Amino acid sequence: MTPKTLLARWPSWAGSAALTWSLLYAAGAALAALTGPSLGYAILGKGTGTGAQAACTVC
């Protein structure tokens, strides 16, 4: 399958890709919640948060 064909057929795989991404992101967030501030999920603690996370806390 060529990249052009893959992009043309994105509706057929977009749902699976979104579900996979969501599950991986949720697993990373759960790991960060269980182990403390790690993986860039927490601003407090070791200061591993990003600028975008800091901006979203004031929203």
N, C-alpha and C positions, 0 to 999 in steps of 0.2 A: 504494500500500500504506500503510495507516494504521499508526501506532505500535502500536496494540493488536494488529493482525494480525501485525506484525513480531515482537512479543514472544511471541505465541502460537505462532509457527512457529520459535522459537529453535533447536530441535534440528536443523533442516535447515541452518542456517548457522553454528552454533557451532564446528564442526570447522574450517571455512575461516577463521573469525575467529581462532581459536587459532593456526592455522598461520601466518597473516599476521603476527600479533603476535609470535610466536616468531622468525620470520625477521627482522623489523625490529629486535627486541631484540638478536638475535645480530649483526646488521650493526652496530649501535651499539656493542656490546661489542668487536667486532673493530676498528672504527675507533678506539676508545679505546685498545686494546692497541697499535695501530700508531703512534698519534700521541702517546702519553703520557697523563698524567692529564687527561682532558677529559670533558665531557658528564655529570659527576657520577658516573662509574664508579669513580673512585679516591679514596681517603681521603688518601693521601700526595701529595706534590707541592704543588699549589697549594691544597690544602685544599678541594677541591670536593665531598668526600663528604658524605653526609647523616647525620643521627643514626641512622636505621635501619640504614644500612650499618655504622656504628661499632658498634652493638649486635650485629649479626650476626657481627662478626669475633671476638667473645669467646665465641660459642656453640660 
